[in-house]
Amino acid sequence: FSETEKIPVMRGQWFIDGTWQPLEEEESNLIEQEHLNRFKDQQLQESFDMEVSKPVDGTEVTHSLKLSRNHVDWHSVDEVYLYSDATTSKIARTVTQKLGFSKASSSGTRLHRGYVEEATLEDKPPQTSHIVFVVHGIGQKMDQGSIIKNTAMMRDTARKVEEKYFSNLATHVEFLPVEWRSKLTLDGDTVDSITPDKIRGLRDMLNSSAMDIMYYTSPLYRDELVKGLQQELNRLYTLFCSRNPEFEEKGGKISIVSHSLGCVITYDIMTGWNPVRLYEQLLQKEEEELEDSWMSYEEQRLLEELYITKQRLREIEGRLRELKASAIAKPPALKFKVENFFCMGSPLAVFLALRGVRPGNSGSQDHILPRTICNRLLNIFHPTDPVAYRLEPLILKHYSNISPVQIHWYNTANPLPYDQMKPSFLNPTKEPTSGTDSESGSAVTSPTTSPVMARRHYGESITNIGKASILGAASIGKGLGEMIFSRFGRSSTTTAQPLEMGKDGAEGNDQ
């Protein structure tokens, strides 16, 4: 938090009746000191079972204490009232006393020494069994600190869900913001120095947001962005474990929520992907194309020689890697395994498509993100977000014709459970039949076998756009809370669209 966002921490000794809010520590200490001096021998008479809301009426004041703007009257050891000495309060007291009302019940605030319930050893917060790292995307340079506020909104809403629906579970989830952008230097102020002064506000906004995507596609700065997020995730995890030593011992789980470009960087850290791999794929493709084309004898001879040399080079590189691996085992990029990866407003699908990833045919996320790396991948987006794309059509091509599932607003009354929602088609005019779909290999119509059809606009039917900016983080907090606390009991209880459907389609329960 910044210096301006300080949170008051007060010692709870004297509390206000009804709300049970503690008094300011300074006032509380003065009242406590006076109380002990006056009633030291009567302390044992107090009981937590007493009727706390019973007002005192007409009894004499046995003791009084003057504070700076208030004064406190003791009618007995457990009948204590706080009065304001402001002018308006004096007038109010005079009027009420003339009308025959008691001083205590009219303008005094009853105080209680100690909380209404006695503290027990079981009152400590439950052990955290699941932590969720919240990773920001582009624009954090422009709006520093917003990830902390957004994470706090998600945490608060998830708490309400936890208390309302999952109070009987021992699961306790903690949300931790990951602010990775502000520590990076990148080009320093070079981009600023080449930015023209006209429409400076718009240019500054673009430099602070969209520029991050350009940095990430630059071979010069990509590693710095990856390393920045990787180090911050590992630092926070190590710090959390040092303060919660039982977390690892009891098999605590870790999930990651990423936004925008943060999804791509998180994905690349988890999978270890780098541009070198893409370059190798391109070289291999060129070789295959050369083999298929006509060429002269001399060209063919040189190509064979090149092929043999490359094979030899790969063998030497492989032996060298094995030698290094036996000497020093390369540490994993992250110090923990990711249980669930939530992508929010994510361009990851575009990055994968441009890297040559094409739809699979197994209905599994494994060819995008192996389960050995991350157990579950979920994609959440707003239909009008210009940088958000769907991931499901890369899992199975047929998903391009299936509408994404709408997430309930966090304050929706009696929402329909996600596992009871039936898939709807973006183009329902044509009946899906296996005869028109040569790729399905099955006559059964299901979310995994419906044919690809012409796309149509589905934005208006999904959500009321106007509410999104106000309730977005809170809604997502509920959606995430329900999914994490329910431990993903059914494979189809996801958000924008399930990315893991079993072989039995929507009813698949692979957990």
C-alpha positions in Angstrom: 0.0 0.0 0.0 1.1 3.6 -0.6 1.8 6.0 2.3 -1.7 7.6 1.9 -3.5 4.2 2.3 -2.7 3.5 6.0 -4.8 1.1 7.9 -5.5 1.9 11.5 -4.7 -0.9 14.0 -6.3 -0.4 17.4 -6.0 -2.3 20.7 -9.4 -3.7 21.5 -10.1 -2.9 25.2 -13.3 -0.7 25.3 -16.1 -1.3 22.8 -19.2 0.6 21.7 -22.5 -1.1 22.4 -24.3 -2.5 19.4 -21.6 -2.1 16.8 -18.8 -3.5 18.9 -16.3 -1.1 17.3 -13.2 -0.4 19.5 -12.6 3.0 20.8 -9.5 4.9 19.7 -6.5 3.5 21.5 -5.5 6.7 23.2 -9.0 7.2 24.7 -9.3 3.5 25.5 -6.1 3.6 27.5 -7.2 6.6 29.6 -10.6 5.0 30.4 -8.9 1.7 31.2 -6.5 3.3 33.6 -9.3 5.2 35.4 -11.5 2.1 35.5 -8.7 0.0 37.1 -8.0 2.7 39.7 -11.7 3.0 40.7 -12.9 -0.6 40.4 -9.8 -2.7 40.9 -11.4 -4.9 43.6 -14.7 -5.4 41.6 -13.1 -6.8 38.4 -14.2 -10.4 39.2 -17.8 -9.4 39.2 -17.8 -8.9 35.4 -19.1 -11.7 33.3 -19.3 -12.3 29.6 -22.8 -13.8 30.0 -24.2 -10.5 31.3 -27.1 -8.7 29.5 -25.0 -6.2 27.5 -27.8 -4.2 25.9 -29.7 -3.4 29.2 -29.7 0.4 29.6 -29.2 2.2 32.9 -32.0 4.5 33.9 -31.9 7.2 36.6 -29.1 5.6 38.6 -26.6 8.0 40.1 -23.1 8.6 38.6 -20.5 7.2 40.9 -17.5 8.4 38.9 -16.7 10.6 36.0 -13.7 11.1 33.7 -13.1 14.2 31.4 -11.5 13.6 28.0 -10.6 16.1 25.3 -13.9 16.2 23.5 -15.9 13.7 25.6 -16.5 12.6 29.1 -17.2 9.1 30.6 -19.7 8.4 33.5 -19.6 5.3 35.6 -23.0 4.3 37.1 -21.5 1.0 38.3 -18.7 -1.4 37.4 -20.4 -2.6 34.2 -22.6 0.4 33.4 -20.3 2.9 31.7 -21.4 5.7 29.2 -19.5 8.0 26.9 -20.9 11.5 26.2 -19.9 14.0 23.6 -19.2 17.5 24.9 -20.0 19.2 21.6 -22.4 22.2 21.7 -25.2 20.4 19.9 -25.0 17.6 22.4 -25.3 20.0 25.3 -28.5 21.5 23.8 -29.8 18.0 23.1 -29.1 17.0 26.7 -30.8 20.1 28.2 -34.0 19.5 26.0 -34.2 15.8 26.8 -33.6 16.3 30.5 -36.4 18.9 30.7 -38.8 16.5 28.9 -38.0 13.9 31.5 -35.8 11.5 29.5 -32.8 10.0 31.3 -29.4 11.4 30.5 -28.0 8.0 29.8 -30.5 6.7 27.3 -30.9 10.0 25.4 -27.4 11.0 24.4 -24.9 8.6 26.0 -23.2 5.8 24.2 -22.9 2.7 26.3 -19.4 1.2 26.6 -18.3 -2.4 27.3 -15.0 -3.5 28.8 -13.9 -6.4 26.6 -15.7 -7.9 23.6 -19.2 -9.5 23.9 -17.8 -13.0 23.6 -14.8 -14.4 25.5 -11.8 -15.2 23.3 -10.9 -18.9 22.8 -7.9 -20.7 21.4 -10.0 -21.8 18.4 -10.7 -18.2 17.4 -7.5 -17.9 15.3 -8.0 -17.7 11.5 -7.9 -21.0 9.7 -4.7 -22.2 8.0 -4.4 -21.1 4.4 -4.7 -24.2 2.2 -4.8 -22.5 -1.2 -3.1 -19.4 -2.5 -4.0 -17.5 -5.6 -1.4 -15.2 -7.3 -3.1 -12.4 -9.2 -0.9 -11.2 -12.1 -1.6 -7.9 -13.9 -1.3 -7.3 -17.6 -0.6 -4.2 -19.7 -1.3 -0.8 -18.3 0.1 -1.3 -14.8 2.9 1.3 -15.5 0.1 3.8 -16.1 -2.0 2.8 -13.1 0.5 1.6 -10.5 -1.0 0.0 -7.4 -4.4 -0.9 -9.0 -3.5 -4.6 -8.9 -3.5 -4.3 -5.1 -7.0 -2.8 -5.1 -8.4 -5.2 -7.6 -7.0 -8.2 -5.7 -8.5 -6.8 -2.5 -11.9 -6.7 -4.3 -11.6 -10.3 -5.4 -10.5 -11.4 -2.0 -13.4 -9.6 -0.2 -16.0 -11.1 -2.6 -14.5 -14.6 -2.5 -14.7 -14.3 1.4 -18.4 -13.7 1.2 -18.8 -16.7 -1.1 -16.7 -18.8 1.3 -18.8 -17.8 4.3 -22.1 -18.2 2.5 -21.6 -21.5 0.6 -18.5 -23.2 1.9 -18.3 -22.4 5.6 -18.3 -26.1 6.4 -15.1 -26.7 4.4 -11.6 -26.4 5.9 -10.4 -24.7 2.8 -9.1 -21.2 3.2 -8.0 -19.3 0.1 -5.6 -16.3 0.2 -5.3 -13.9 -2.8 -1.9 -12.3 -3.3 -1.2 -9.5 -5.9 1.9 -9.9 -8.1 3.1 -6.4 -9.2 6.0 -7.3 -11.6 6.1 -4.3 -14.0 7.3 -1.4 -11.9 10.7 -2.9 -11.1 11.7 -3.3 -14.8 13.8 -0.6 -16.4 13.5 -1.9 -20.0 14.6 1.0 -22.4 14.7 3.6 -19.6 13.3 6.8 -21.1 14.3 6.2 -24.8 10.7 5.7 -26.0 9.6 8.8 -24.2 12.3 10.8 -25.8 11.2 9.8 -29.3 7.5 10.5 -28.6 6.1 13.7 -30.3 4.4 16.2 -28.0 1.1 16.5 -29.9 -1.8 14.5 -28.3 0.7 13.7 -25.6 -2.0 12.2 -23.2 -3.0 9.6 -25.7 0.6 8.8 -26.7 1.6 8.4 -23.0 -1.4 6.0 -22.4 -0.3 3.9 -25.4 3.3 4.0 -24.2 2.3 2.8 -20.8 0.0 0.0 -22.0 0.2 -1.3 -25.6 4.0 -0.7 -25.6 4.3 -3.7 -23.2 3.2 -6.0 -26.0 5.8 -4.6 -28.3 8.4 -5.1 -25.6 7.4 -8.7 -25.3 7.8 -9.4 -29.0 11.2 -7.8 -28.9 14.1 -10.3 -28.5 16.0 -7.7 -26.5 13.4 -7.2 -23.7 11.3 -10.4 -23.7 13.7 -12.2 -21.2 13.6 -9.2 -18.9 9.7 -9.3 -18.7 9.7 -13.1 -18.2 12.4 -12.9 -15.5 10.6 -10.0 -13.8 7.4 -12.0 -13.3 9.1 -15.3 -12.6 11.3 -13.8 -9.8 8.3 -12.0 -8.3 6.2 -15.1 -8.2 9.0 -17.1 -6.6 9.8 -14.3 -4.1 6.2 -14.1 -3.0 5.9 -17.9 -2.7 9.1 -18.2 -0.6 8.0 -15.3 1.6 4.5 -16.8 2.1 6.0 -20.2 3.0 8.4 -18.6 5.5 5.5 -17.1 7.3 3.2 -20.1 6.9 5.6 -23.1 7.5 2.7 -25.6 7.5 1.5 -24.7 4.0 4.0 -26.9 2.1 3.9 -29.7 4.7 0.1 -30.0 4.4 0.2 -30.0 0.6 -1.2 -26.4 0.0 -2.3 -25.7 -3.5 -1.4 -22.7 -5.8 -3.5 -21.2 -8.5 -2.7 -18.2 -10.8 -5.1 -15.6 -12.1 -3.5 -13.6 -14.9 -4.8 -10.7 -17.0 -4.1 -9.7 -20.6 -0.4 -9.9 -21.4 0.2 -11.4 -18.0 -1.5 -14.6 -19.2 1.0 -15.0 -22.1 4.1 -14.4 -19.8 2.7 -16.7 -17.1 2.1 -19.4 -19.8 5.6 -19.0 -21.2 7.1 -19.3 -17.7 5.1 -22.5 -16.9 5.8 -24.2 -20.3 9.4 -22.9 -20.7 8.5 -21.7 -24.2 10.9 -19.3 -26.0 11.3 -17.9 -29.5 14.3 -20.4 -30.2 11.8 -23.3 -30.3 9.7 -21.4 -32.9 12.9 -20.8 -35.0 13.7 -24.6 -34.9 10.2 -25.4 -36.0 10.5 -23.0 -39.0 13.9 -24.6 -40.0 12.3 -28.0 -39.9 9.4 -26.8 -42.0 11.8 -25.4 -44.6 13.7 -28.7 -44.8 10.4 -30.6 -45.4 9.4 -28.1 -48.1 12.9 -28.4 -49.8 12.6 -32.2 -49.8 9.3 -32.0 -51.6 10.5 -29.6 -54.4 12.4 -30.5 -57.6 16.2 -29.8 -57.4 19.3 -30.5 -59.3 21.8 -33.3 -58.4 24.3 -30.7 -56.9 21.5 -29.1 -54.8 20.4 -32.6 -53.6 24.0 -33.6 -52.7 24.6 -30.4 -50.7 21.2 -30.7 -48.9 22.1 -34.3 -47.9 25.4 -33.1 -46.6 23.7 -30.3 -44.7 21.1 -32.8 -43.3 23.9 -35.2 -42.0 25.8 -32.2 -40.5 22.7 -31.0 -38.7 22.0 -34.5 -37.4 25.6 -34.7 -36.1 25.2 -31.2 -34.5 22.0 -32.3 -32.7 23.7 -35.4 -31.4 26.6 -33.4 -30.0 24.2 -30.8 -28.5 22.2 -33.6 -26.9 25.3 -35.2 -25.3 26.4 -31.8 -24.1 23.0 -31.1 -22.5 23.0 -34.6 -20.8 26.5 -33.8 -19.4 25.4 -30.5 -18.0 22.2 -32.0 -16.6 24.1 -34.6 -14.7 26.5 -32.0 -13.3 23.9 -29.4 -12.4 20.2 -30.1 -12.5 18.4 -27.0 -13.9 16.0 -25.6 -11.3 12.4 -25.4 -12.4 11.2 -21.9 -13.5 8.7 -21.8 -10.6 9.1 -23.2 -7.1 5.6 -24.6 -7.1 3.2 -26.6 -9.3 0.2 -24.7 -10.6 -3.2 -26.2 -9.8 -5.5 -23.9 -11.8 -4.5 -21.2 -14.3 -7.2 -18.6 -14.9 -6.7 -16.4 -18.0 -8.7 -13.2 -17.9 -9.1 -10.9 -21.0 -6.3 -12.9 -22.5 -4.7 -12.7 -26.0 -2.9 -16.0 -25.3 -5.0 -17.8 -28.0 -3.6 -15.4 -30.7 0.0 -15.9 -29.5 -0.5 -19.6 -29.7 -2.1 -19.5 -33.2 0.8 -17.3 -34.4 3.2 -19.9 -33.0 1.6 -22.6 -35.1 -0.7 -24.2 -32.5 -3.8 -25.7 -34.2 -7.0 -27.3 -32.8 -6.5 -30.7 -31.2 -8.7 -33.8 -31.6 -8.6 -35.4 -28.2 -10.7 -32.9 -26.3 -7.9 -32.4 -23.8 -5.9 -29.2 -22.9 -2.7 -31.3 -23.0 -1.4 -30.1 -26.4 -1.7 -26.5 -25.2 -0.9 -26.8 -21.5 0.0 -30.4 -20.3 -1.7 -31.4 -17.1 1.7 -32.3 -15.6 2.5 -28.6 -15.6 -1.0 -27.3 -14.7 -4.0 -29.3 -13.7 -6.7 -27.0 -15.2 -6.8 -24.1 -17.6 -9.8 -21.7 -17.6 -10.4 -18.7 -19.9 -12.6 -15.8 -18.8 -13.3 -12.8 -21.0 -15.7 -9.9 -21.6 -17.2 -10.0 -25.1 -16.2 -6.4 -25.9 -12.6 -6.6 -24.6 -10.5 -5.9 -27.8 -7.5 -8.0 -26.7 -9.4 -11.0 -25.4 -9.7 -14.2 -27.4 -11.3 -17.7 -27.0 -9.1 -20.6 -26.2 -11.6 -23.5 -26.6 -11.5 -23.7 -30.4 -7.8 -24.5 -30.0 -8.8 -27.5 -27.8 -11.5 -28.7 -30.3 -12.4 -27.0 -33.5 -16.1 -27.6 -32.9 -16.1 -25.1 -30.0 -16.0 -22.2 -32.4 -19.8 -22.7 -32.9 -20.6 -23.1 -29.2 -21.5 -20.0 -27.2 -19.3 -19.2 -24.2 -21.0 -19.7 -20.8 -22.0 -16.5 -19.0 -20.6 -15.9 -15.5 -23.3 -14.9 -13.0 -23.0 -11.5 -11.4 -21.7 -11.8 -7.8 -25.1 -10.6 -6.4 -27.3 -12.8 -8.6 -30.1 -14.4 -6.6 -30.5 -18.2 -7.1 -28.2 -18.5 -10.1 -28.5 -21.6 -12.3 -25.6 -23.9 -11.5 -23.0 -24.1 -14.3 -23.2 -27.8 -14.6 -26.9 -27.6 -15.4 -26.4 -25.2 -18.3 -26.9 -26.8 -21.7 -24.5 -25.7 -24.5 -26.0 -23.3 -27.0 -24.9 -22.8 -30.6 -23.8 -19.5 -32.2 -25.6 -20.5 -35.4 -28.6 -22.5 -34.3 -30.4 -22.2 -37.7 -28.6 -25.3 -39.0 -29.2 -28.5 -37.2 -25.7 -30.0 -36.4 -25.4 -33.4 -38.2 -22.5 -35.7 -38.4 -23.0 -36.1 -42.1 -21.7 -32.6 -42.8 -18.8 -33.0 -40.5 -16.1 -35.3 -41.8 -13.8 -34.5 -38.9 -16.1 -35.6 -36.1 -15.8 -39.3 -36.7 -19.0 -39.8 -34.7 -22.7 -39.6 -35.3 -23.5 -38.4 -31.8 -24.3 -34.7 -31.5 -22.5 -33.2 -28.5 -20.4 -30.2 -27.6 -17.3 -32.2 -28.8 -18.8 -33.3 -32.1 -20.9 -30.5 -33.4 -19.8 -29.2 -36.8 -18.1 -25.8 -37.4 -20.6 -23.3 -38.7 -20.7 -19.6 -39.7 -20.0 -17.4 -36.7 -22.4 -14.7 -35.6 -22.2 -11.9 -33.1 -23.0 -13.0 -29.5 -21.9 -10.0 -27.4 -25.3 -8.5 -26.5 -26.7 -11.9 -25.4 -23.9 -12.5 -23.0 -23.9 -9.5 -20.6 -25.0 -6.0 -19.9 -21.8 -4.2 -20.8 -22.6 -1.1 -18.7 -22.2 -2.9 -15.4 -18.9 -4.6 -16.3 -16.4 -1.9 -15.2 -18.2 -1.4 -11.8 -18.8 -5.0 -10.9 -16.2 -6.8 -12.9 -13.7 -7.7 -10.2 -16.4 -8.5 -7.7 -18.2 -10.9 -10.1 -15.0 -12.6 -11.0 -14.2 -12.9 -7.3 -17.5 -14.8 -6.9 -16.8 -17.0 -9.9 -13.3 -17.8 -8.8 -14.4 -18.3 -5.2 -17.1 -20.8 -6.2 -14.7 -22.7 -8.4 -11.8 -22.8 -6.0 -13.8 -23.6 -2.9 -15.9 -26.3 -4.7 -12.6 -27.8 -5.8 -13.8 -28.0 -9.4 -16.1 -30.9 -8.6 -17.5 -31.0 -12.1 -15.5 -30.4 -15.2 -18.2 -28.2 -16.8 -18.5 -25.8 -13.8 -16.3 -23.2 -15.5 -16.6 -19.7 -16.5 -16.5 -18.3 -20.1 -16.2 -21.9 -21.4 -14.9 -25.2 -20.0 -11.6 -26.1 -21.6 -11.7 -29.7 -20.4 -14.7 -31.7 -21.5 -14.6 -35.4 -20.9 -15.3 -37.9 -23.7 -18.9 -37.9 -22.6 -19.3 -34.2 -23.5 -20.9 -31.8 -21.0 -21.6 -34.6 -18.6 -18.0 -35.7 -18.4 -16.8 -35.8 -14.8 -13.0 -36.5 -15.1 -12.1 -35.4 -11.6 
